[in-house]
Amino acid sequence: MQTFTEGLDHAGVPVHWNLSLDEQQRVHDLIQRHGAATLIELSVRRTVPGDPPKPARYWLKVWLDLDRVPAFTSVTTSTTPVRPPPDDYRHTNVFAAGLTLLTPEGAI
């Protein structure tokens, strides 16, 4: 748990720790289920730099939402394949296609 709290501090997420033993166990269980990095990343997304520390009970409710939604995916990870543009990609954009019709061949 100490490594997790240090990770939050390092990521710039100020937390006022005031949890009961039962609540601490719930946080520990969430770390085991989802990983500390996932909880920290979610916390970073919900934190505005310069905000005062939020109570750990607030964060516990946020982290518990991970159990209610389909697998949380990192914004830094993409599973969408990138497709190369077609050979004449200018005509896949309607605006570019219109410009091609208005300008002499090869001017664009």
MODELLER restraints for C-alpha pairs under 7 A, 6 or more apart:
rsr = mdl.restraints
at = mdl.atoms
rsr.add(forms.Gaussian(group=physical.xy_distance, feature=features.Distance(at['CA:1:A'], at['CA:28:A']), mean=6.87, stdev=0.5))
rsr.add(forms.Gaussian(group=physical.xy_distance, feature=features.Distance(at['CA:4:A'], at['CA:36:A']), mean=6.17, stdev=0.5))
rsr.add(forms.Gaussian(group=physical.xy_distance, feature=features.Distance(at['CA:8:A'], at['CA:40:A']), mean=5.90, stdev=0.5))
rsr.add(forms.Gaussian(group=physical.xy_distance, feature=features.Distance(at['CA:11:A'], at['CA:44:A']), mean=6.83, stdev=0.5))
rsr.add(forms.Gaussian(group=physical.xy_distance, feature=features.Distance(at['CA:13:A'], at['CA:43:A']), mean=6.76, stdev=0.5))
rsr.add(forms.Gaussian(group=physical.xy_distance, feature=features.Distance(at['CA:13:A'], at['CA:44:A']), mean=6.23, stdev=0.5))
rsr.add(forms.Gaussian(group=physical.xy_distance, feature=features.Distance(at['CA:13:A'], at['CA:47:A']), mean=6.46, stdev=0.5))
rsr.add(forms.Gaussian(group=physical.xy_distance, feature=features.Distance(at['CA:14:A'], at['CA:52:A']), mean=6.87, stdev=0.5))
rsr.add(forms.Gaussian(group=physical.xy_distance, feature=features.Distance(at['CA:14:A'], at['CA:53:A']), mean=4.40, stdev=0.5))
rsr.add(forms.Gaussian(group=physical.xy_distance, feature=features.Distance(at['CA:14:A'], at['CA:54:A']), mean=6.64, stdev=0.5))
rsr.add(forms.Gaussian(group=physical.xy_distance, feature=features.Distance(at['CA:15:A'], at['CA:53:A']), mean=4.70, stdev=0.5))
rsr.add(forms.Gaussian(group=physical.xy_distance, feature=features.Distance(at['CA:15:A'], at['CA:54:A']), mean=5.15, stdev=0.5))
rsr.add(forms.Gaussian(group=physical.xy_distance, feature=features.Distance(at['CA:15:A'], at['CA:55:A']), mean=5.81, stdev=0.5))
rsr.add(forms.Gaussian(group=physical.xy_distance, feature=features.Distance(at['CA:15:A'], at['CA:56:A']), mean=5.88, stdev=0.5))
rsr.add(forms.Gaussian(group=physical.xy_distance, feature=features.Distance(at['CA:16:A'], at['CA:53:A']), mean=5.62, stdev=0.5))
rsr.add(forms.Gaussian(group=physical.xy_distance, feature=features.Distance(at['CA:16:A'], at['CA:54:A']), mean=5.80, stdev=0.5))
rsr.add(forms.Gaussian(group=physical.xy_distance, feature=features.Distance(at['CA:16:A'], at['CA:55:A']), mean=4.65, stdev=0.5))
rsr.add(forms.Gaussian(group=physical.xy_distance, feature=features.Distance(at['CA:16:A'], at['CA:56:A']), mean=5.72, stdev=0.5))
rsr.add(forms.Gaussian(group=physical.xy_distance, feature=features.Distance(at['CA:17:A'], at['CA:55:A']), mean=6.25, stdev=0.5))
rsr.add(forms.Gaussian(group=physical.xy_distance, feature=features.Distance(at['CA:17:A'], at['CA:56:A']), mean=5.10, stdev=0.5))
rsr.add(forms.Gaussian(group=physical.xy_distance, feature=features.Distance(at['CA:18:A'], at['CA:55:A']), mean=6.93, stdev=0.5))
rsr.add(forms.Gaussian(group=physical.xy_distance, feature=features.Distance(at['CA:18:A'], at['CA:56:A']), mean=6.25, stdev=0.5))
rsr.add(forms.Gaussian(group=physical.xy_distance, feature=features.Distance(at['CA:19:A'], at['CA:56:A']), mean=6.60, stdev=0.5))
rsr.add(forms.Gaussian(group=physical.xy_distance, feature=features.Distance(at['CA:19:A'], at['CA:57:A']), mean=6.73, stdev=0.5))
rsr.add(forms.Gaussian(group=physical.xy_distance, feature=features.Distance(at['CA:27:A'], at['CA:60:A']), mean=6.70, stdev=0.5))
rsr.add(forms.Gaussian(group=physical.xy_distance, feature=features.Distance(at['CA:39:A'], at['CA:63:A']), mean=6.38, stdev=0.5))
rsr.add(forms.Gaussian(group=physical.xy_distance, feature=features.Distance(at['CA:66:A'], at['CA:72:A']), mean=6.74, stdev=0.5))
rsr.add(forms.Gaussian(group=physical.xy_distance, feature=features.Distance(at['CA:90:A'], at['CA:96:A']), mean=5.58, stdev=0.5))
rsr.add(forms.Gaussian(group=physical.xy_distance, feature=features.Distance(at['CA:90:A'], at['CA:97:A']), mean=6.18, stdev=0.5))
rsr.add(forms.Gaussian(group=physical.xy_distance, feature=features.Distance(at['CA:91:A'], at['CA:97:A']), mean=4.66, stdev=0.5))
